[in-house]
Structures are given as C-alpha cells and as structure tokens.
Amino acid sequence: MAIIPVLRNSMFIKGQVFNTLGVPTEDMVEWGIELLTLGYDSPNLRILAGLTDLNDRWEVTDYVNKTLKDFNISELTGKDAVIAYTSVILKEFLTRKISQERMLRQIEQLYLSWDYLKEIMDFYLLWNAKYDLSYGDVQYYWPDATRDNINRIIKEQAEMWLKNYS
C-alpha cells in the first residue's frame, strides 16, 4: 500500500491525533472497525477492532500506535493535530456523516481545550451564535447571523475553512 494515499485518507488522520487529543477509547475501536470495512488490514488493526475492554486506555492506545506503525503513519501532535482533526470533522459534516451540532460541539471543545487556537475560533463563535439563536432572536457572536441564515453561514464557513487549511 502506498504511503501518500494513506496520508491523505482522513481515516488515518483520526488515528494520528487520538493520543494528542485524548479521544475516547470507544472512538479508537470504532476507527479500527471503519478501517477494516474500508479494506485496510493488519494483525494489530484486527486486534484493535476486536477490543472489548474499553476501560483499558493503555491497551487500546497501544494497538492504535501499532496500527499506525503497520501502515508507516506517524502521529500528529500539537497544532498540526488540531488542524488535521478539524479538517476531518468538517469533511464529515459536509458529507452528512455527522450533524451540524456534533461538528460545532467537537470543534468548540477543541478550541477550549487547545488554548483558544485562533484557526478554529470561528466555529466556537458559530457554536455560540447557533446556541443563542435556538433560544431567541438575538446573538452577539457572528455579525448578521439570524435564525434564517445561520445554517447557511455555518456551511459556507466550513467550506471556506477547508479551502484554506486542507
């Protein structure tokens, strides 16, 4: 398997950032299952996908790292990890794999836990604007955003962000 196509695969980006971002073990095992269904295979990947003790973070993380090594993929850290994972989240949103609410919530959590990284601040602001508009007609986070146009604005910002950071 060639390394270049694998690196571009958003499924591998997830694995590259799991340790850095503290992703739940359930998501790590789900990632292994998804990779198998996409046709990737290795002994460590099979073990990861079959793990049932999700409380043993060390074991799950160990098999994630071994799987990455099987495919010659290095772990991403710091700002690179946050940017890469944000790209994955936005692509999943735009392809309707995850909801708008889940996308905004995940990026909002990244923003708060990664020292208010300015590259993803717009999604934090959009999360708050959307939240305020779900309870009233006024929000102070995004200029000119209303109940009628907030969903369009969020989609446009996701598309624009991917053009700038992917």
ABEGO torsion letter per residue (X at the ends): XBAAAAAABAAAAAAAAAAAAGBBAAAAAAAAAAAAAAGBBBAAAAAAAABABAABAAAAAAAAAAAAAAAGBBBBBEAAAAAAAAAAAAAAAAAGABBAAAAAAAAAAAAAAAGGBAAAAAAAAAAAAAAAAAABABBAABBGBBAAAAAAAAAAAAAAAAAAAX
